[in-house]
Amino acid sequence: MRTMRIVHVSIIFILLFHTMGQTLAEAKESWFTRMDLDDTTAPFNNLLIYKAFTNPTTNPYLTQLTFFIKAANDLFQFIRKETVYIAQFELTVLIQNSKEITVASKITKKEIRTADFTDTNSRDLFSNIQFDFLLTPGEYTLYIEITDLETRNPFRHQENIILPDFYSKPLSVTDILFFNSIDSDNQFPDIPVIYSQQDSVLWAKCYVQSKIDSLSFVSIKKVILNKNRQLVAVDSFYIQLDSAITPVAIELENPLDFGQYTLSLEISNGIAELKIDEPFYIRWRDHSTWLPDFSELIHTMRYIMEPAQWKQLISLPKEEQERMIETFWQEIDPIPSTVENELEDEYFRRIAISNQYFSTWTEERKGWQTDRGRIYIIYGKPSLVENPSVSAGDFSSYEIWVYNHLQKRFVFFDRLGSGNYQLIAEEQL
């Protein structure tokens, strides 16, 4: 048992080392860049998040395109000026048509001020920016650039988007936006769509456009499905169309366990029918990171718990498992005086990152279940990742992770070319 305890404490120390000494931004700039990975696509670890939302206008020849953009504090370099920390950034959005002609652009500069140094490295504090454009329906290319004015380091993103013609059909509907209260007209939508189990009511909103007269009714069927597409809740109701474009607010009661869900709306005006789906997530309590479902969470705890503890955990009823997990994290909280549990946050961030980058879909293995995921969760990002080839030009079946501060390296080998790199050697440098 003494040996197990030493291993357990060592893992906690390693996690603490990376929690205090590194940021996700550093991981992006070094390791993920070296591996040609872009961690800004993950829906739960983003430093820069945006949603492009299109909706009809009273002019049938124009569609409104709205960009909701969130930039995390950890993306920027803060400078201390007297008792305040200040960061500045510039955001540019440019839109080109199919002929590569710029048809719209907007630019803004923002300043972030905080008296609390811990806010400067926060991945959960965001600056919200909203840009609105009026464009004709069609295909466009979107360019986003955000630049830290202190370091002059830019972050760029490009993608193709389609602006629908809402008036070309007898019935059309926008995408779904999510909010945490019904007063959504003056609110920034929730992106990514991640809620806590403690949020009692959620709100979804969309806009319906119908060509039939304004006194007509539209039927709406609301369906909530879990990640396995199993039915969780269903409800049907009618709304009266008071104009050609009618907002629809939908209340979602939240007796849901944490995990991934889909809100499905089936809409009919008697002439046409359509269906829209939108995913959303429920996180565990008010945890800052989205987690897998509870049964999966239990199994991920084996990397941080002693073997005897974990065996006890999996043998308990669910309610007792929740209490045991809460007690476990409280006992190893590195800074009990803070609201956050820095070790817990870092641990589950690593699980999320492992699932994002190391999952092997051909074998249906989540990233945390793979050897690379396990090593990343325990030791954090490597100092160096090497991909040696057997001969020039060959794709490497090997991946070597070097940890300079631990004087260790791990050698992985992809035997089948499936992307599942298995650990074949653990060596001291």
C-alpha positions as CSV (number, residue, x, y, z in Angstrom):
1,M,0.0,0.0,0.0
2,R,2.9,2.4,0.7
3,T,4.1,2.0,-2.9
4,M,0.7,2.8,-4.2
5,R,0.5,5.9,-2.1
6,I,3.9,7.1,-3.4
7,V,2.7,6.6,-7.0
8,H,-0.5,8.4,-6.2
9,V,1.3,11.4,-4.7
10,S,3.7,11.5,-7.6
11,I,0.8,11.8,-10.1
12,I,-0.7,14.6,-8.1
13,F,2.6,16.4,-8.0
14,I,3.1,16.1,-11.7
15,L,-0.4,17.4,-12.3
16,L,0.2,20.3,-10.0
17,F,3.5,21.1,-11.7
18,H,1.7,21.5,-15.1
19,T,-1.3,23.3,-13.6
20,M,0.9,26.0,-12.0
21,G,3.6,26.2,-14.6
22,Q,1.9,26.0,-18.0
23,T,-1.2,27.3,-19.8
24,L,-3.3,25.9,-22.6
25,A,-2.0,28.8,-24.8
26,E,1.5,27.5,-24.3
27,A,0.4,24.0,-25.2
28,K,-1.2,25.3,-28.4
29,E,1.9,27.3,-29.4
30,S,4.4,24.4,-28.8
31,W,3.1,20.9,-28.7
32,F,-0.1,21.1,-30.7
33,T,1.5,23.3,-33.3
34,R,4.3,20.8,-33.7
35,M,1.8,18.0,-34.2
36,D,-0.2,20.1,-36.7
37,L,-3.2,20.2,-34.4
38,D,-5.4,23.1,-33.7
39,D,-7.0,23.1,-30.3
40,T,-9.4,26.0,-31.1
41,T,-11.9,23.6,-32.6
42,A,-12.8,21.9,-29.4
43,P,-16.2,23.0,-28.0
44,F,-15.1,23.0,-24.4
45,N,-11.4,24.3,-24.4
46,N,-11.6,27.2,-26.8
47,L,-9.7,30.4,-26.2
48,L,-11.5,31.9,-29.2
49,I,-15.1,30.9,-29.8
50,Y,-17.6,32.2,-32.3
51,K,-21.0,31.4,-33.8
52,A,-22.3,32.7,-37.2
53,F,-26.0,33.1,-37.0
54,T,-28.3,33.9,-40.0
55,N,-31.9,35.1,-39.7
56,P,-34.5,36.6,-42.1
57,T,-35.2,40.4,-42.3
58,T,-38.3,42.3,-43.4
59,N,-36.5,42.8,-46.7
60,P,-36.9,39.4,-48.6
61,Y,-33.7,40.2,-50.6
62,L,-31.4,40.5,-47.5
63,T,-30.3,38.1,-44.8
64,Q,-28.9,39.2,-41.5
65,L,-25.6,37.6,-40.6
66,T,-24.6,38.0,-36.9
67,F,-21.2,36.9,-35.5
68,F,-21.1,36.3,-31.8
69,I,-17.4,36.1,-30.8
70,K,-15.9,35.3,-27.4
71,A,-12.2,35.7,-26.7
72,A,-10.7,34.3,-23.4
73,N,-8.4,36.4,-21.3
74,D,-5.7,33.7,-21.5
75,L,-5.3,34.5,-25.2
76,F,-3.7,37.9,-24.4
77,Q,-0.7,39.4,-22.8
78,F,-1.6,41.6,-19.8
79,I,0.6,44.5,-18.7
80,R,0.5,45.9,-15.2
81,K,-0.1,49.6,-14.9
82,E,-0.1,50.7,-11.3
83,T,-2.8,48.5,-9.6
84,V,-4.5,47.3,-12.8
85,Y,-3.6,44.7,-15.4
86,I,-4.5,45.7,-19.0
87,A,-4.7,43.8,-22.3
88,Q,-5.7,45.2,-25.6
89,F,-6.7,43.4,-28.8
90,E,-8.0,44.1,-32.3
91,L,-10.6,42.0,-34.0
92,T,-11.3,42.0,-37.7
93,V,-14.0,40.2,-39.6
94,L,-13.9,40.3,-43.4
95,I,-16.4,38.6,-45.8
96,Q,-15.7,37.9,-49.5
97,N,-18.2,36.6,-52.1
98,S,-17.6,33.7,-54.5
99,K,-15.6,36.0,-56.8
100,E,-13.2,36.8,-53.9
101,I,-14.5,40.4,-53.7
102,T,-14.7,41.9,-50.3
103,V,-18.4,42.7,-49.6
104,A,-18.3,43.6,-45.9
105,S,-15.8,44.1,-43.1
106,K,-15.7,45.4,-39.6
107,I,-12.9,46.0,-37.1
108,T,-12.9,46.9,-33.4
109,K,-10.4,47.4,-30.7
110,K,-11.1,46.2,-27.1
111,E,-9.4,46.7,-23.8
112,I,-9.6,44.4,-20.8
113,R,-8.9,45.6,-17.3
114,T,-8.7,43.6,-14.1
115,A,-7.2,44.2,-10.6
116,D,-6.9,40.4,-10.0
117,F,-3.8,38.8,-11.5
118,T,-5.5,35.4,-11.7
119,D,-8.0,36.8,-14.2
120,T,-5.2,37.5,-16.7
121,N,-4.7,33.7,-17.2
122,S,-8.4,32.8,-17.1
123,R,-9.8,30.5,-19.7
124,D,-13.3,31.0,-18.4
125,L,-13.5,34.9,-18.5
126,F,-14.3,36.2,-22.0
127,S,-14.7,39.4,-23.9
128,N,-17.9,39.3,-26.0
129,I,-18.1,41.0,-29.4
130,Q,-21.1,41.1,-31.8
131,F,-20.9,42.1,-35.5
132,D,-24.0,42.4,-37.7
133,F,-24.1,42.3,-41.5
134,L,-26.9,42.6,-44.1
135,L,-26.1,40.5,-47.2
136,T,-27.8,38.9,-50.1
137,P,-28.3,35.1,-49.8
138,G,-25.4,33.1,-51.3
139,E,-22.0,31.6,-50.6
140,Y,-19.3,33.6,-48.9
141,T,-15.8,33.1,-47.3
142,L,-15.4,34.4,-43.8
143,Y,-12.0,35.6,-42.4
144,I,-11.5,36.3,-38.7
145,E,-8.3,37.8,-37.3
146,I,-7.7,38.7,-33.7
147,T,-4.4,40.3,-32.7
148,D,-2.9,40.9,-29.3
149,L,-1.7,44.5,-29.5
150,E,1.0,43.9,-27.0
151,T,2.7,40.9,-28.6
152,R,1.3,41.5,-32.1
153,N,0.6,37.8,-32.4
154,P,-2.4,37.1,-34.6
155,F,-4.9,34.3,-34.5
156,R,-6.5,33.7,-37.9
157,H,-9.5,31.6,-39.0
158,Q,-11.1,31.1,-42.4
159,E,-14.2,29.1,-43.5
160,N,-16.9,29.0,-46.1
161,I,-20.5,29.9,-45.1
162,I,-23.8,29.9,-46.8
163,L,-26.5,32.6,-46.2
164,P,-29.9,30.9,-46.8
165,D,-32.7,32.5,-48.7
166,F,-35.4,32.4,-46.1
167,Y,-38.2,33.6,-48.4
168,S,-37.7,31.0,-51.1
169,K,-39.8,28.4,-49.2
170,P,-43.3,28.5,-47.6
171,L,-41.7,27.8,-44.2
172,S,-38.2,28.4,-42.9
173,V,-36.5,28.5,-39.6
174,T,-33.2,29.7,-38.2
175,D,-30.6,27.8,-36.2
176,I,-31.2,27.5,-32.5
177,L,-29.6,29.9,-30.0
178,F,-29.4,29.0,-26.3
179,F,-29.7,31.4,-23.3
180,N,-29.8,31.0,-19.5
181,S,-32.9,33.3,-19.1
182,I,-36.0,34.2,-21.2
183,D,-34.8,37.8,-21.7
184,S,-32.8,36.9,-24.7
185,D,-33.3,40.0,-26.8
186,N,-30.6,41.8,-24.8
187,Q,-28.4,38.8,-24.1
188,F,-25.3,37.4,-25.7
189,P,-26.1,33.7,-26.5
190,D,-24.4,30.9,-24.7
191,I,-21.5,29.6,-26.8
192,P,-20.5,26.9,-26.4
193,V,-23.8,25.5,-25.3
194,I,-22.7,24.0,-22.0
195,Y,-24.7,24.2,-18.8
196,S,-24.4,23.0,-15.3
197,Q,-26.6,20.5,-13.5
198,Q,-27.4,23.4,-11.2
199,D,-29.1,25.5,-13.9
200,S,-32.8,24.7,-13.3
201,V,-34.1,26.2,-16.6
202,L,-32.6,26.7,-20.0
203,W,-34.0,28.6,-22.9
204,A,-33.7,28.0,-26.6
205,K,-34.7,30.5,-29.3
206,C,-35.2,30.5,-33.0
207,Y,-37.1,32.5,-35.6
208,V,-39.8,31.1,-37.9
209,Q,-40.6,32.7,-41.3
210,S,-43.8,31.7,-43.0
211,K,-45.5,33.0,-46.1
212,I,-49.0,32.2,-45.0
213,D,-51.1,34.9,-43.3
214,S,-50.1,36.2,-39.8
215,L,-53.1,34.7,-38.0
216,S,-52.1,31.2,-38.8
217,F,-50.6,28.8,-36.2
218,V,-47.5,26.7,-36.4
219,S,-47.1,23.4,-34.6
220,I,-43.8,22.6,-32.9
221,K,-42.7,19.3,-31.5
222,K,-39.8,19.5,-29.0
223,V,-37.7,16.4,-28.6
224,I,-34.6,16.0,-26.4
225,L,-32.3,13.0,-27.2
226,N,-29.3,11.8,-25.3
227,K,-25.9,11.1,-27.0
228,N,-27.2,7.6,-28.0
229,R,-30.2,9.2,-29.8
230,Q,-32.5,7.8,-27.1
231,L,-35.6,9.8,-26.2
232,V,-35.3,11.8,-23.0
233,A,-38.2,14.2,-23.2
234,V,-40.9,15.2,-25.8
235,D,-43.6,18.0,-25.9
236,S,-45.8,19.5,-28.5
237,F,-47.4,23.0,-28.7
238,Y,-48.7,25.7,-31.1
239,I,-47.6,29.3,-31.6
240,Q,-49.5,32.0,-33.4
241,L,-47.6,33.8,-36.1
242,D,-48.0,37.5,-35.3
243,S,-45.8,38.6,-38.2
244,A,-43.9,37.1,-41.1
245,I,-40.9,36.6,-38.8
246,T,-41.9,35.2,-35.4
247,P,-39.4,34.5,-32.6
248,V,-40.0,31.2,-30.7
249,A,-38.7,30.9,-27.1
250,I,-38.6,27.3,-25.8
251,E,-38.2,26.4,-22.2
252,L,-36.0,23.4,-21.4
253,E,-36.4,22.1,-17.9
254,N,-33.2,20.7,-16.6
255,P,-33.5,17.5,-14.6
256,L,-30.8,16.1,-16.9
257,D,-27.7,14.2,-15.9
258,F,-24.5,15.6,-17.3
259,G,-23.5,14.5,-20.8
260,Q,-24.3,15.3,-24.4
261,Y,-27.9,16.0,-25.7
262,T,-29.6,17.1,-28.8
263,L,-32.6,19.5,-29.0
264,S,-34.7,18.6,-32.0
265,L,-37.6,20.8,-33.3
266,E,-40.2,19.6,-35.8
267,I,-42.1,22.5,-37.2
268,S,-45.2,22.6,-39.5
269,N,-47.5,25.3,-40.8
270,G,-49.9,22.9,-42.5
271,I,-48.2,23.5,-45.9
272,A,-44.6,22.6,-45.2
273,E,-42.7,20.7,-42.5
274,L,-39.1,20.9,-41.4
275,K,-36.8,19.7,-38.7
276,I,-33.7,21.3,-37.0
277,D,-31.3,19.8,-34.5
278,E,-28.8,21.5,-32.2
279,P,-26.5,19.8,-29.7
280,F,-26.0,21.0,-26.1
281,Y,-24.1,19.8,-23.1
282,I,-24.8,19.5,-19.4
283,R,-21.6,19.6,-17.3
284,W,-21.2,18.1,-13.9
285,R,-22.5,20.6,-11.3
286,D,-20.8,24.0,-12.0
287,H,-17.5,22.4,-13.1
288,S,-15.6,24.7,-15.5
289,T,-14.9,21.8,-18.0
290,W,-17.4,19.7,-19.9
291,L,-17.1,16.1,-18.8
292,P,-18.2,12.8,-20.3
293,D,-21.3,11.0,-18.9
294,F,-21.2,9.8,-15.3
295,S,-20.4,6.2,-16.0
296,E,-17.5,7.3,-18.2
297,L,-16.4,9.8,-15.5
298,I,-16.1,7.0,-13.0
299,H,-13.7,5.1,-15.1
300,T,-11.5,8.1,-15.8
301,M,-10.9,8.5,-12.1
302,R,-8.7,5.4,-12.1
303,Y,-5.7,7.5,-13.3
304,I,-5.8,9.8,-10.3
305,M,-7.1,7.5,-7.5
306,E,-5.2,4.7,-5.8
307,P,-6.3,1.3,-7.1
308,A,-8.1,0.3,-3.9
309,Q,-9.9,3.7,-3.9
310,W,-11.1,3.2,-7.4
311,K,-12.3,-0.3,-6.9
312,Q,-14.3,0.9,-3.9
313,L,-15.7,3.8,-6.1
314,I,-17.0,1.5,-8.9
315,S,-18.7,-0.8,-6.3
316,L,-20.8,2.0,-4.8
317,P,-24.4,3.2,-5.8
318,K,-24.4,6.3,-8.0
319,E,-25.3,8.7,-5.2
320,E,-22.5,7.5,-3.0
321,Q,-20.1,7.6,-6.0
322,E,-20.9,11.3,-6.4
323,R,-20.2,12.0,-2.7
324,M,-17.0,10.0,-2.8
325,I,-15.7,11.9,-5.8
326,E,-16.5,15.3,-4.3
327,T,-14.7,14.3,-1.0
328,F,-11.7,13.0,-3.0
329,W,-11.2,16.3,-4.8
330,Q,-11.8,18.4,-1.7
331,E,-9.0,16.4,0.2
332,I,-6.4,17.0,-2.6
333,D,-7.4,20.6,-3.4
334,P,-4.0,22.3,-3.7
335,I,-5.4,25.8,-2.8
336,P,-8.4,25.3,-0.6
337,S,-8.8,29.1,-0.1
338,T,-9.9,29.5,-3.7
339,V,-13.3,28.7,-5.1
340,E,-11.8,26.6,-7.9
341,N,-10.0,23.3,-7.4
342,E,-7.1,23.9,-9.7
343,L,-6.0,20.3,-9.7
344,E,-9.5,19.0,-10.6
345,D,-9.9,21.6,-13.4
346,E,-6.5,20.7,-14.9
347,Y,-7.2,16.9,-14.7
348,F,-10.5,17.1,-16.5
349,R,-9.1,19.6,-19.1
350,R,-6.5,16.9,-19.9
351,I,-9.2,14.3,-20.3
352,A,-11.1,16.7,-22.7
353,I,-8.0,17.4,-24.7
354,S,-7.2,13.7,-24.9
355,N,-10.6,12.9,-26.2
356,Q,-10.2,15.7,-28.8
357,Y,-6.9,14.5,-30.2
358,F,-6.3,10.9,-29.4
359,S,-9.6,9.2,-29.9
360,T,-9.5,6.4,-32.5
361,W,-12.8,6.3,-34.2
362,T,-12.0,3.1,-36.2
363,E,-11.7,1.2,-32.9
364,E,-14.2,3.4,-31.0
365,R,-11.8,4.2,-28.3
366,K,-12.0,7.5,-26.5
367,G,-8.8,9.5,-26.2
368,W,-8.5,9.0,-22.4
369,Q,-8.6,5.2,-23.0
370,T,-5.6,5.2,-25.3
371,D,-1.9,5.0,-24.2
372,R,-1.2,8.5,-25.4
373,G,-4.2,9.9,-23.6
374,R,-3.2,8.2,-20.4
375,I,0.3,9.6,-20.5
376,Y,-0.9,13.0,-21.4
377,I,-3.5,13.0,-18.5
378,I,-0.8,11.9,-15.9
379,Y,2.2,13.9,-17.2
380,G,0.8,16.8,-19.2
381,K,2.1,18.0,-22.5
382,P,5.6,16.7,-23.5
383,S,8.6,19.0,-23.9
384,L,9.0,17.5,-27.4
385,V,7.2,15.2,-29.8
386,E,9.2,13.4,-32.4
387,N,8.0,11.3,-35.4
388,P,11.0,9.4,-36.7
389,S,10.6,7.7,-40.1
390,V,12.2,4.5,-41.1
391,S,13.3,5.9,-44.4
392,A,13.0,9.4,-46.0
393,G,9.5,10.3,-47.1
394,D,7.8,7.4,-45.1
395,F,4.9,8.2,-42.8
396,S,6.1,7.5,-39.3
397,S,4.5,4.8,-37.3
398,Y,6.4,5.9,-34.2
399,E,5.8,8.8,-31.9
400,I,8.3,9.7,-29.1
401,W,7.3,12.0,-26.3
402,V,10.1,13.6,-24.3
403,Y,9.7,15.1,-20.8
404,N,12.8,17.1,-20.1
405,H,12.0,18.0,-16.5
406,L,11.3,14.3,-15.7
407,Q,14.2,12.9,-17.7
408,K,11.7,10.5,-19.3
409,R,10.6,9.6,-22.8
410,F,7.7,7.4,-24.0
411,V,7.8,5.6,-27.3
412,F,4.5,4.8,-29.0
413,F,4.0,2.6,-32.1
414,D,1.0,2.5,-34.4
415,R,1.0,-1.2,-35.4
416,L,-2.0,-1.1,-37.7
417,G,-1.9,2.4,-39.1
418,S,-5.3,3.1,-37.3
419,G,-4.1,6.1,-35.3
420,N,-4.0,4.1,-32.1
421,Y,-0.4,4.5,-31.0
422,Q,0.4,1.9,-28.3
423,L,3.1,2.5,-25.6
424,I,6.0,0.1,-26.3
425,A,8.8,1.7,-24.2
426,E,9.2,4.0,-21.2
427,E,12.8,5.1,-20.8
428,Q,14.9,7.3,-18.5
429,L,17.1,9.8,-20.4
